[in-house]
Amino acid sequence: MRDKDDVQHVVILGGGSAGWLTAALLARAHHAGEPGGLAVTLIESPNTPPIGVGEGTWPSMRDTLRRIGLPETTLFRDCDASFKQGSHFHGWMRGASAAAGDHYRHPFTLPLGFGDVDLVAGWLQRHGDRAFADVVSAQPAVCAAGHAPKQATTPEYAAVANYGYHFDAGKFGMKLREHAIANLHVRHVHDDVDQVLSHDDGDIAALRTRAHGDIAGDLFIDCSGLASVLIGQHFGIGVRSQKHLLFNDTALALQVPYATPDAPIATETISTAQSAGWTWDIGLPTRRGIGHVYSSAHLSHDEAERHLRAYIRRTGGPHEPGTPRRIAFDPGYRERFWHRNCVAVGLSAGFVEPLEASALALVELSASMISDEMPATRAEMALVERRFNDAFTYRWERVVDFLKLHYVLSRRDDTAYWRDHRDPATIPGRLADLLTLWRHRAPYRQDFFRIEEVFPAASYQYVAHGMGFVPKPSARLRHASAGEAAEPFFRETAHLARRMLGALPLQRPLIAHIHAHGLPRA
């Protein structure tokens, strides 16, 4: 029987980026280690290494790290971090080379004037011969030139151009662990869990560890990764498969050295379409993280590895880069993320594929909502459970829609993989309805009505118009007032791009400066 109803102790199963980010956010917000504060314990198996390939983040990570008190200088010095300002897509439209124009960018900075005027109508009227992102944002010019998004004098976590990070995921998890234990009073139990113990009503009572005995708690957070020990194995909450919509189910990952130590560091994730998937290319200061994600139903593992090796050779990597690590996954997300006194965060909650780096962003969103709505009592937990499940079912659906958009709009016809992605049976109804509306108008804010959308309407514009999907002429689109209203924003964007290119340093020299001197504290 329970002797209390208050939620006083949170137990997190699993480390890595998901577990330690969640632990740090909860401990910082709820005053762990102080009288009356929330106790936070993280149990981490010494025999289960983290996946360690989630190397890209969104700009939201800046606020997350600021909230937990981790200095940005520390991130760069200890986690092999670099700046990420968006994604650069190659070969997704027709499969042609980038030189033939088959490339576009999805920058992190919103278009200047977004929401104030119809930028898409103005672009089509006056600058339709140029890439949409180049006209409405200064950031593509900054990325193309290899410049960083801030100066050496810009304070920590502040930005000139919006940015997230690339980093070594293994080092990031270790730094979060060190910070959470030393500074945020998170109790760390390095042990294996052999049994899940339950109360009579079905709630989890404790986790039985091999060397530390039973660790009781009031709320349990499952960060055990693909194994999903609590929400999946113990509670039997199933996965809503998305493989009928997004076909990729395997990834090959390699760490590749630069040809020279002073080689430029890409300031965006480079995503290159392949015959049955795509390759990611992430630039860190000491190496590149390169991988190939693909559909095993459309491509053999040996063929996928040949494609990966060919890409590495073509982009200046070594002829024999080593043996890639193969990671299999079943694209999908939980039918429920919060069940009774257990909530799943990270890979235990779901994973669809690494396109657009949504995995860590969903960890941040999950941990933040748990922290913001932390129930004071077990009776309140049922209310929070319903709110959490509603919010994250919606968010995962939006992730699937946005990722599918990249495939649906492709005009590639060279393989069954790309043709199958355009089969109406594989397009979510929500996305199909939006595409119908967007035939005569651009995506806009009212299409995505929640305050904290995973991807804003501007992101849909960058991808849709970058891939050549534009509204058909209509009275509103043709009216001269649209071009007149948008043109001042276009001129200011061009002026801003020139100023940034003249003032912002290249990425590698700035990172070297951070390592040597640090960034000013905010």
GUMIBA-703638 format. One line per field, with one value per residue (C-alpha): residue number from 1; residue in three letters; chain; z, x, y. Coordinates in nm, 3 decimals, padded with zeros to 5 digits. Layout:
BEGIN
resi <- (NUM|...);
resn <- (ALA|...);
chain <- (A|...);
pz <- (Z|...);
px <- (X|...);
py <- (Y|...);
//
This chain:
BEGIN
resi <- (1|2|3|4|5|6|7|8|9|10|11|12|13|14|15|16|17|18|19|20|21|22|23|24|25|26|27|28|29|30|31|32|33|34|35|36|37|38|39|40|41|42|43|44|45|46|47|48|49|50|51|52|53|54|55|56|57|58|59|60|61|62|63|64|65|66|67|68|69|70|71|72|73|74|75|76|77|78|79|80|81|82|83|84|85|86|87|88|89|90|91|92|93|94|95|96|97|98|99|100|101|102|103|104|105|106|107|108|109|110|111|112|113|114|115|116|117|118|119|120|121|122|123|124|125|126|127|128|129|130|131|132|133|134|135|136|137|138|139|140|141|142|143|144|145|146|147|148|149|150|151|152|153|154|155|156|157|158|159|160|161|162|163|164|165|166|167|168|169|170|171|172|173|174|175|176|177|178|179|180|181|182|183|184|185|186|187|188|189|190|191|192|193|194|195|196|197|198|199|200|201|202|203|204|205|206|207|208|209|210|211|212|213|214|215|216|217|218|219|220|221|222|223|224|225|226|227|228|229|230|231|232|233|234|235|236|237|238|239|240|241|242|243|244|245|246|247|248|249|250|251|252|253|254|255|256|257|258|259|260|261|262|263|264|265|266|267|268|269|270|271|272|273|274|275|276|277|278|279|280|281|282|283|284|285|286|287|288|289|290|291|292|293|294|295|296|297|298|299|300|301|302|303|304|305|306|307|308|309|310|311|312|313|314|315|316|317|318|319|320|321|322|323|324|325|326|327|328|329|330|331|332|333|334|335|336|337|338|339|340|341|342|343|344|345|346|347|348|349|350|351|352|353|354|355|356|357|358|359|360|361|362|363|364|365|366|367|368|369|370|371|372|373|374|375|376|377|378|379|380|381|382|383|384|385|386|387|388|389|390|391|392|393|394|395|396|397|398|399|400|401|402|403|404|405|406|407|408|409|410|411|412|413|414|415|416|417|418|419|420|421|422|423|424|425|426|427|428|429|430|431|432|433|434|435|436|437|438|439|440|441|442|443|444|445|446|447|448|449|450|451|452|453|454|455|456|457|458|459|460|461|462|463|464|465|466|467|468|469|470|471|472|473|474|475|476|477|478|479|480|481|482|483|484|485|486|487|488|489|490|491|492|493|494|495|496|497|498|499|500|501|502|503|504|505|506|507|508|509|510|511|512|513|514|515|516|517|518|519|520|521|522);
resn <- (MET|ARG|ASP|LYS|ASP|ASP|VAL|GLN|HIS|VAL|VAL|ILE|LEU|GLY|GLY|GLY|SER|ALA|GLY|TRP|LEU|THR|ALA|ALA|LEU|LEU|ALA|ARG|ALA|HIS|HIS|ALA|GLY|GLU|PRO|GLY|GLY|LEU|ALA|VAL|THR|LEU|ILE|GLU|SER|PRO|ASN|THR|PRO|PRO|ILE|GLY|VAL|GLY|GLU|GLY|THR|TRP|PRO|SER|MET|ARG|ASP|THR|LEU|ARG|ARG|ILE|GLY|LEU|PRO|GLU|THR|THR|LEU|PHE|ARG|ASP|CYS|ASP|ALA|SER|PHE|LYS|GLN|GLY|SER|HIS|PHE|HIS|GLY|TRP|MET|ARG|GLY|ALA|SER|ALA|ALA|ALA|GLY|ASP|HIS|TYR|ARG|HIS|PRO|PHE|THR|LEU|PRO|LEU|GLY|PHE|GLY|ASP|VAL|ASP|LEU|VAL|ALA|GLY|TRP|LEU|GLN|ARG|HIS|GLY|ASP|ARG|ALA|PHE|ALA|ASP|VAL|VAL|SER|ALA|GLN|PRO|ALA|VAL|CYS|ALA|ALA|GLY|HIS|ALA|PRO|LYS|GLN|ALA|THR|THR|PRO|GLU|TYR|ALA|ALA|VAL|ALA|ASN|TYR|GLY|TYR|HIS|PHE|ASP|ALA|GLY|LYS|PHE|GLY|MET|LYS|LEU|ARG|GLU|HIS|ALA|ILE|ALA|ASN|LEU|HIS|VAL|ARG|HIS|VAL|HIS|ASP|ASP|VAL|ASP|GLN|VAL|LEU|SER|HIS|ASP|ASP|GLY|ASP|ILE|ALA|ALA|LEU|ARG|THR|ARG|ALA|HIS|GLY|ASP|ILE|ALA|GLY|ASP|LEU|PHE|ILE|ASP|CYS|SER|GLY|LEU|ALA|SER|VAL|LEU|ILE|GLY|GLN|HIS|PHE|GLY|ILE|GLY|VAL|ARG|SER|GLN|LYS|HIS|LEU|LEU|PHE|ASN|ASP|THR|ALA|LEU|ALA|LEU|GLN|VAL|PRO|TYR|ALA|THR|PRO|ASP|ALA|PRO|ILE|ALA|THR|GLU|THR|ILE|SER|THR|ALA|GLN|SER|ALA|GLY|TRP|THR|TRP|ASP|ILE|GLY|LEU|PRO|THR|ARG|ARG|GLY|ILE|GLY|HIS|VAL|TYR|SER|SER|ALA|HIS|LEU|SER|HIS|ASP|GLU|ALA|GLU|ARG|HIS|LEU|ARG|ALA|TYR|ILE|ARG|ARG|THR|GLY|GLY|PRO|HIS|GLU|PRO|GLY|THR|PRO|ARG|ARG|ILE|ALA|PHE|ASP|PRO|GLY|TYR|ARG|GLU|ARG|PHE|TRP|HIS|ARG|ASN|CYS|VAL|ALA|VAL|GLY|LEU|SER|ALA|GLY|PHE|VAL|GLU|PRO|LEU|GLU|ALA|SER|ALA|LEU|ALA|LEU|VAL|GLU|LEU|SER|ALA|SER|MET|ILE|SER|ASP|GLU|MET|PRO|ALA|THR|ARG|ALA|GLU|MET|ALA|LEU|VAL|GLU|ARG|ARG|PHE|ASN|ASP|ALA|PHE|THR|TYR|ARG|TRP|GLU|ARG|VAL|VAL|ASP|PHE|LEU|LYS|LEU|HIS|TYR|VAL|LEU|SER|ARG|ARG|ASP|ASP|THR|ALA|TYR|TRP|ARG|ASP|HIS|ARG|ASP|PRO|ALA|THR|ILE|PRO|GLY|ARG|LEU|ALA|ASP|LEU|LEU|THR|LEU|TRP|ARG|HIS|ARG|ALA|PRO|TYR|ARG|GLN|ASP|PHE|PHE|ARG|ILE|GLU|GLU|VAL|PHE|PRO|ALA|ALA|SER|TYR|GLN|TYR|VAL|ALA|HIS|GLY|MET|GLY|PHE|VAL|PRO|LYS|PRO|SER|ALA|ARG|LEU|ARG|HIS|ALA|SER|ALA|GLY|GLU|ALA|ALA|GLU|PRO|PHE|PHE|ARG|GLU|THR|ALA|HIS|LEU|ALA|ARG|ARG|MET|LEU|GLY|ALA|LEU|PRO|LEU|GLN|ARG|PRO|LEU|ILE|ALA|HIS|ILE|HIS|ALA|HIS|GLY|LEU|PRO|ARG|ALA);
chain <- (A|A|A|A|A|A|A|A|A|A|A|A|A|A|A|A|A|A|A|A|A|A|A|A|A|A|A|A|A|A|A|A|A|A|A|A|A|A|A|A|A|A|A|A|A|A|A|A|A|A|A|A|A|A|A|A|A|A|A|A|A|A|A|A|A|A|A|A|A|A|A|A|A|A|A|A|A|A|A|A|A|A|A|A|A|A|A|A|A|A|A|A|A|A|A|A|A|A|A|A|A|A|A|A|A|A|A|A|A|A|A|A|A|A|A|A|A|A|A|A|A|A|A|A|A|A|A|A|A|A|A|A|A|A|A|A|A|A|A|A|A|A|A|A|A|A|A|A|A|A|A|A|A|A|A|A|A|A|A|A|A|A|A|A|A|A|A|A|A|A|A|A|A|A|A|A|A|A|A|A|A|A|A|A|A|A|A|A|A|A|A|A|A|A|A|A|A|A|A|A|A|A|A|A|A|A|A|A|A|A|A|A|A|A|A|A|A|A|A|A|A|A|A|A|A|A|A|A|A|A|A|A|A|A|A|A|A|A|A|A|A|A|A|A|A|A|A|A|A|A|A|A|A|A|A|A|A|A|A|A|A|A|A|A|A|A|A|A|A|A|A|A|A|A|A|A|A|A|A|A|A|A|A|A|A|A|A|A|A|A|A|A|A|A|A|A|A|A|A|A|A|A|A|A|A|A|A|A|A|A|A|A|A|A|A|A|A|A|A|A|A|A|A|A|A|A|A|A|A|A|A|A|A|A|A|A|A|A|A|A|A|A|A|A|A|A|A|A|A|A|A|A|A|A|A|A|A|A|A|A|A|A|A|A|A|A|A|A|A|A|A|A|A|A|A|A|A|A|A|A|A|A|A|A|A|A|A|A|A|A|A|A|A|A|A|A|A|A|A|A|A|A|A|A|A|A|A|A|A|A|A|A|A|A|A|A|A|A|A|A|A|A|A|A|A|A|A|A|A|A|A|A|A|A|A|A|A|A|A|A|A|A|A|A|A|A|A|A|A|A|A|A|A|A|A|A|A|A|A|A|A|A|A|A|A|A|A|A|A|A|A|A|A|A|A|A|A|A|A|A|A|A|A|A|A|A|A|A|A|A|A|A|A|A|A|A|A|A|A|A|A|A|A|A|A|A|A|A|A|A|A|A|A|A|A|A|A|A|A|A|A|A);
pz <- (00.000|-00.059|00.236|00.042|-00.261|-00.322|-00.619|-00.452|-00.639|-01.014|-01.135|-01.489|-01.654|-01.913|-01.977|-02.307|-02.436|-02.360|-02.002|-01.895|-02.065|-01.890|-01.556|-01.582|-01.679|-01.397|-01.136|-01.227|-01.245|-00.932|-00.704|-00.660|-00.360|-00.177|00.114|-00.032|-00.379|-00.616|-00.588|-00.926|-00.971|-01.299|-01.340|-01.621|-01.727|-01.757|-02.030|-02.268|-02.475|-02.618|-02.988|-03.022|-03.374|-03.298|-03.382|-03.494|-03.295|-03.349|-03.214|-02.918|-02.773|-02.697|-02.458|-02.309|-02.228|-02.093|-01.866|-01.713|-01.669|-01.903|-02.048|-02.427|-02.420|-02.239|-02.511|-02.781|-02.589|-02.455|-02.710|-03.043|-03.125|-03.430|-03.538|-03.739|-03.929|-04.117|-04.381|-04.741|-04.968|-05.282|-05.545|-05.386|-05.674|-05.983|-05.879|-06.081|-05.957|-05.747|-06.038|-06.238|-05.978|-05.785|-05.440|-05.186|-04.829|-04.517|-04.293|-03.926|-03.956|-04.035|-04.354|-04.292|-04.289|-04.238|-04.122|-04.210|-04.590|-04.852|-04.922|-05.152|-05.383|-05.387|-05.462|-05.751|-05.900|-05.880|-05.807|-05.923|-06.111|-05.781|-05.502|-05.252|-04.946|-05.104|-05.153|-04.812|-04.579|-04.542|-04.386|-04.709|-04.818|-04.479|-04.503|-04.862|-04.765|-04.463|-04.209|-03.847|-03.711|-03.449|-03.371|-03.109|-02.906|-02.919|-02.571|-02.503|-02.653|-02.827|-03.207|-03.507|-03.725|-03.566|-03.496|-03.331|-03.304|-03.444|-03.182|-03.082|-02.926|-02.703|-02.561|-02.523|-02.310|-02.090|-02.040|-01.947|-01.696|-01.541|-01.516|-01.377|-01.103|-01.003|-01.029|-01.029|-00.755|-00.975|-00.811|-01.052|-01.012|-01.243|-01.245|-01.437|-01.371|-01.334|-01.241|-01.241|-00.920|-00.918|-00.673|-00.645|-00.872|-01.155|-01.102|-01.097|-00.736|-00.780|-01.010|-00.870|-00.952|-00.946|-00.695|-00.539|-00.444|-00.503|-00.610|-00.541|-00.703|-00.769|-01.140|-01.373|-01.699|-01.961|-02.146|-02.215|-02.590|-02.846|-02.574|-02.412|-02.090|-01.901|-02.145|-02.401|-02.226|-01.886|-01.976|-02.327|-02.491|-02.863|-03.145|-03.422|-03.719|-03.984|-04.225|-04.470|-04.492|-04.433|-04.564|-04.419|-04.153|-04.151|-04.115|-04.172|-03.983|-04.007|-03.862|-04.140|-04.104|-04.295|-04.585|-04.409|-04.052|-04.175|-04.401|-04.384|-04.147|-04.304|-04.109|-04.209|-04.235|-04.591|-04.703|-05.037|-05.190|-05.299|-05.497|-05.195|-04.915|-04.843|-04.686|-04.404|-04.376|-04.050|-04.000|-03.657|-03.584|-03.578|-03.822|-04.034|-03.925|-04.239|-04.272|-04.514|-04.409|-04.644|-04.695|-04.670|-04.876|-05.167|-05.123|-04.991|-04.709|-04.937|-05.197|-04.930|-04.806|-05.161|-05.198|-04.868|-04.963|-05.305|-05.144|-04.903|-05.186|-05.400|-05.122|-05.039|-04.782|-04.765|-05.014|-04.725|-04.448|-04.228|-04.149|-04.091|-03.791|-03.892|-03.695|-03.761|-03.650|-03.691|-03.786|-03.553|-03.217|-02.908|-02.896|-02.560|-02.426|-02.066|-01.900|-01.531|-01.351|-01.644|-01.935|-02.233|-02.362|-02.652|-02.856|-02.614|-02.722|-03.091|-03.390|-03.753|-03.921|-03.880|-04.155|-04.015|-03.679|-03.486|-03.231|-02.980|-03.031|-02.922|-02.618|-02.529|-02.578|-02.374|-02.084|-02.081|-02.067|-01.791|-01.597|-01.660|-01.569|-01.302|-01.101|-00.731|-00.646|-00.802|-00.839|-01.064|-01.273|-01.467|-01.586|-01.695|-01.864|-02.090|-02.177|-02.250|-02.473|-02.668|-02.721|-02.832|-03.055|-03.236|-03.248|-03.384|-03.650|-03.755|-03.772|-04.002|-04.222|-04.254|-04.329|-04.583|-04.757|-04.865|-05.045|-05.184|-05.370|-05.532|-05.907|-05.910|-06.120|-06.131|-05.869|-05.715|-05.380|-05.503|-05.706|-05.407|-05.192|-05.428|-05.416|-05.269|-05.038|-04.864|-04.806|-04.469|-04.511|-04.317|-04.556|-04.865|-04.757|-04.702|-05.040|-05.200|-05.025|-05.114|-05.485|-05.480|-05.173|-04.968|-04.630|-04.355|-03.978|-03.956|-04.114|-03.789|-03.505|-03.191|-03.015|-02.997|-03.343|-03.410|-03.752|-03.825|-04.150|-04.263|-04.266|-04.494|-04.723|-04.736|-04.828|-05.060|-05.258|-05.247|-05.421|-05.685|-05.543|-05.582|-05.580|-05.913|-06.022|-05.853|-05.817|-05.486|-05.612|-05.927|-05.759|-05.781|-05.420|-05.302|-05.480|-05.365|-05.002|-05.006|-05.194|-04.898|-04.701|-04.993|-05.014|-04.640|-04.661|-04.935|-04.732|-04.421|-04.614|-04.729|-04.375|-04.230|-04.490|-04.406|-04.028|-03.947|-03.922|-04.088|-03.877|-03.809|-03.694|-03.460|-03.303|-03.256|-03.083|-02.853|-02.759|-02.679|-02.522|-02.468|-02.538|-02.329|-02.058|-02.097);
px <- (00.000|00.112|00.183|00.148|-00.016|00.226|00.463|00.800|01.038|01.088|01.283|01.424|01.530|01.799|02.067|02.191|02.070|01.703|01.750|01.998|01.821|01.499|01.673|01.847|01.532|01.326|01.598|01.662|01.294|01.185|01.480|01.626|01.856|01.678|01.433|01.092|01.236|01.165|01.402|01.532|01.706|01.843|01.921|02.165|02.278|02.654|02.586|02.366|02.557|02.355|02.263|02.483|02.398|02.154|02.401|02.167|01.939|01.695|01.741|01.523|01.827|01.984|01.701|01.705|02.076|02.041|01.758|01.968|02.265|02.514|02.751|02.758|03.136|03.139|02.923|03.170|03.481|03.364|03.111|03.288|03.006|02.951|02.675|02.376|02.167|01.932|01.934|02.053|01.878|02.038|01.876|01.532|01.338|01.461|01.770|01.992|02.317|02.321|02.489|02.173|01.970|01.831|01.891|01.722|01.762|01.546|01.701|01.620|01.545|01.186|01.134|01.158|00.799|00.648|00.289|00.282|00.248|00.200|00.567|00.492|00.273|00.537|00.811|00.619|00.538|00.880|01.150|01.011|01.332|01.524|01.505|01.233|01.460|01.722|01.465|01.295|01.587|01.947|02.050|02.097|02.368|02.538|02.528|02.648|02.952|03.027|02.983|02.884|02.556|02.720|03.036|03.301|03.157|02.798|02.702|02.639|02.314|02.245|02.228|02.276|02.115|01.902|02.092|02.102|02.394|02.574|02.768|02.905|02.599|02.805|03.007|02.690|02.526|02.834|02.853|02.485|02.543|02.839|02.646|02.328|02.514|02.759|02.537|02.172|02.165|02.046|02.113|02.288|02.250|02.480|02.309|02.090|01.717|01.607|01.241|00.959|00.755|00.390|00.133|-00.198|-00.364|-00.112|00.112|00.485|00.606|00.979|01.254|01.458|01.824|02.100|02.328|02.127|01.808|01.460|01.438|01.089|00.935|00.612|00.660|00.873|01.012|01.109|01.422|01.539|01.552|01.431|01.408|01.123|01.150|00.866|00.607|00.656|00.773|00.608|00.285|00.252|00.166|00.194|00.345|00.149|00.356|00.416|00.599|00.311|00.372|00.748|00.937|01.286|01.373|01.754|02.049|02.421|02.643|03.014|03.253|03.472|03.788|03.838|04.082|04.278|04.263|04.161|03.879|03.564|03.290|02.945|02.703|02.396|02.302|02.357|02.087|02.142|01.872|01.971|01.787|01.597|01.669|01.910|02.246|02.311|02.640|02.708|03.019|03.183|03.516|03.712|03.518|03.209|02.919|02.784|02.506|02.262|01.901|01.700|01.414|01.523|01.216|01.357|01.733|01.962|02.202|02.501|02.369|02.304|02.661|02.794|02.589|02.726|03.086|03.038|02.901|03.196|03.449|03.262|03.267|03.638|03.638|03.880|03.850|03.816|03.626|03.575|03.278|02.951|02.730|02.389|02.085|01.744|01.426|01.053|00.914|00.630|00.525|00.343|-00.032|00.000|00.309|00.192|00.026|-00.058|00.256|00.492|00.577|00.802|01.058|01.299|01.328|01.103|00.824|00.892|01.112|01.026|01.352|01.632|01.512|01.485|01.634|01.307|01.418|01.596|01.339|01.065|01.275|01.295|00.922|00.839|01.068|00.945|00.579|00.645|00.827|00.569|00.275|00.440|00.144|00.161|-00.038|-00.120|-00.482|-00.374|-00.156|-00.451|-00.540|-00.183|-00.170|-00.464|-00.323|00.020|-00.110|-00.328|-00.040|00.212|-00.021|-00.080|00.293|00.394|00.124|00.261|00.614|00.495|00.313|00.614|00.862|00.627|00.602|00.967|00.889|00.544|00.669|00.962|00.939|01.198|01.086|01.405|01.311|01.006|01.098|01.024|00.719|00.574|00.609|00.370|00.107|-00.205|-00.250|00.076|-00.011|-00.171|-00.517|-00.420|-00.134|-00.342|-00.602|-00.339|-00.179|-00.521|-00.556|-00.201|-00.266|-00.408|-00.244|00.071|00.091|00.015|-00.018|-00.385|-00.305|-00.122|-00.328|-00.145|00.089|00.379|00.375|00.663|00.716|00.582|00.409|00.732|00.905|00.633|00.689|01.065|01.025|00.724|00.847|01.206|01.088|00.895|00.545|00.392|00.032|-00.143|-00.227|-00.532|-00.677|-00.500|-00.167|-00.182|-00.280|00.001|-00.045|00.115|00.438|00.439|00.386|00.652|00.926|01.051|01.105|01.294|01.520|01.584|01.663|01.921|02.073|02.084|02.259|02.532|02.581|02.601|02.852|03.070|03.047|03.013|03.324|03.372|03.262|03.598|03.784|03.499|03.493|03.871|03.823|03.556|03.790|04.069|03.882|03.518|03.207|03.092|02.849|02.500);
py <- (00.000|00.357|00.582|00.909|01.061|01.348|01.335|01.383|01.153|01.112|00.809|00.816|00.490|00.544|00.803|00.942|01.275|01.203|01.086|01.350|01.639|01.538|01.494|01.830|02.022|01.866|01.908|02.274|02.374|02.185|02.264|01.918|01.900|02.183|02.143|02.060|02.016|01.729|01.433|01.316|00.980|00.850|00.480|00.408|00.063|00.013|-00.243|-00.041|00.215|00.506|00.513|00.820|00.939|01.225|01.500|01.781|02.012|02.294|02.648|02.547|02.370|02.707|02.792|02.442|02.457|02.810|02.693|02.415|02.647|02.476|02.740|02.753|02.774|02.438|02.286|02.388|02.289|01.955|01.824|01.890|02.131|02.351|02.587|02.463|02.719|02.486|02.212|02.208|01.955|01.813|01.595|01.575|01.728|01.549|01.357|01.587|01.737|02.051|02.228|02.170|02.356|02.060|02.199|02.424|02.541|02.530|02.798|02.846|03.218|03.316|03.519|03.892|04.022|03.678|03.719|04.089|04.068|03.796|03.727|03.434|03.643|03.917|03.666|03.510|03.849|04.009|03.751|03.418|03.341|03.321|03.063|03.148|03.119|03.347|03.622|03.612|03.529|03.645|03.315|03.113|03.359|03.325|02.945|02.934|03.141|02.923|03.201|03.149|03.289|03.513|03.708|03.642|03.932|03.803|03.672|03.307|03.179|03.513|03.513|03.736|03.467|03.194|02.872|02.533|02.291|01.994|01.799|01.461|01.297|01.067|01.356|01.562|01.292|01.264|01.642|01.656|01.375|01.553|01.881|01.724|01.534|01.806|02.112|02.006|01.738|01.451|01.115|00.880|00.504|00.308|-00.030|-00.271|-00.305|-00.665|-00.620|-00.368|-00.379|-00.267|-00.133|-00.316|-00.059|-00.119|00.183|00.123|00.112|00.061|-00.062|-00.353|-00.301|-00.560|-00.388|-00.103|-00.283|-00.141|00.223|00.353|00.657|00.842|00.917|00.705|00.837|00.580|00.694|00.339|00.394|00.143|-00.124|00.076|-00.121|00.050|00.186|-00.091|-00.408|-00.358|-00.179|-00.319|00.013|-00.048|00.153|00.322|00.219|00.484|00.255|00.273|00.649|00.684|00.383|00.425|00.169|00.139|00.373|00.329|00.574|00.659|00.914|01.052|01.265|01.588|01.586|01.864|02.001|02.346|02.226|02.443|02.327|02.320|02.537|02.337|01.970|01.852|01.608|01.436|01.216|00.864|00.599|00.465|00.709|00.992|01.067|01.312|01.499|01.686|01.895|01.894|02.066|01.739|01.521|01.475|01.257|01.089|00.835|00.680|00.623|00.401|00.160|-00.204|-00.296|-00.095|-00.140|-00.413|-00.338|-00.403|-00.161|00.100|00.070|00.110|00.429|00.559|00.487|00.645|00.961|00.981|00.946|01.199|01.459|01.437|01.160|00.866|00.580|00.331|00.512|00.207|-00.014|00.171|00.104|-00.032|00.083|-00.071|00.103|00.064|00.408|00.496|00.637|00.512|00.476|00.655|00.829|00.870|00.570|00.566|00.692|00.633|00.861|00.786|01.035|00.995|00.677|00.488|00.728|00.683|00.752|00.797|00.897|01.155|01.392|01.748|01.639|01.623|01.359|01.584|01.858|01.618|01.527|01.896|01.945|01.634|01.719|02.078|01.977|01.725|01.995|02.267|02.045|01.832|01.696|01.767|01.453|01.117|01.229|01.517|01.288|01.146|01.496|01.568|01.227|01.314|01.656|01.513|01.235|01.475|01.719|01.459|01.262|01.590|01.670|01.331|01.354|01.693|01.553|01.275|01.526|01.755|01.477|01.322|01.661|01.627|01.301|01.381|01.688|01.511|01.462|01.186|00.894|00.687|00.426|00.263|00.423|00.774|00.669|00.483|00.794|00.977|00.703|00.872|00.574|00.665|01.033|01.124|01.271|01.582|01.654|01.574|01.829|02.097|02.031|02.083|02.419|02.520|02.485|02.837|02.992|02.954|02.781|03.031|03.049|02.954|02.618|02.529|02.661|02.553|02.792|02.545|02.387|02.151|02.308|02.658|02.754|02.920|02.580|02.443|02.740|02.687|02.319|02.344|02.644|02.519|02.202|02.396|02.357|02.704|02.830|02.861|03.217|03.364|03.713|03.761|03.633|03.847|04.173|04.428|04.533|04.207|04.280|04.640|04.542|04.269|04.454|04.663|04.342|04.188|04.492|04.485|04.112|04.174|04.458|04.240|03.961|04.202|04.329|03.978|03.860|04.157|04.117|03.746|03.525|03.190|02.897|02.728|03.044|03.137|02.790|02.809|03.143|02.995|02.710|02.955|03.245|03.145|03.352|03.649|03.545|03.684);
//
